[in-house]
Amino acid sequence: MALKELSSLEKFLGLKKHNKYITQGDNKVPVLQSNNGPMVGLLTVSSHLVNEAKRPELLGTSTEHRAMVHQWLEYRVTKVDGCTREEAKTVLKDLNLYLQDKVYLAGNCFTLADALMYYGLHPLVVDLAVHEKEHYVNVTRWFDHLQHYPGLRHHLCPVVVLRNRVYISGHH
């Protein structure tokens, strides 16, 4: 999955030179071979791509903002990647609470944290039934916003997040 994510991130960033990645270990950690040696890990490689694309704002615009972005990137790798179905419920519940009054994960603008969290959550959200998505209304709102963010979705299928409600009345 991480290899497709990095390929999509390259396209989103407008990078013309597509890198060759390999994975290592049972967790399939992405590795990018550079002139200075291997770069290992989703966060390291994706941050490198953002810098290569000259899009530093995606990593944060201040020291505090960069720390927030990094925190969410760490959350993605430590909590989302490889989580079980039960752990996914906890992740979605926690994110739903956090996103209650937010549009983006770190501050008031789209960052790398949003992109990588979107890629990481996609397999979880796509498997949710409509009634389950309704339990995580803030995550669903955030997810739908990001899946429509220009150029972000690439290799991922769109996810239906809302259903048309049928209201039953006593009058037919």
Buried (B, 14 or more C-beta within 10 A) or exposed (E): BBBEBBBBBBBBBEBEEEBEBEEEEEEBBBBBEEEEEEBBBBBBBBBBBBEEBEBEEBBBBEEEBBEBBBEBBEBBBEBBBEBEEEEBBEBBEEBBEBBEEEBBBBBEEBBBBBBBBBBBBBEBBEEBEEEEBEBBBBBBBBBBBBBEEEEBBBEBEEBEBEEEEEEEEEEE
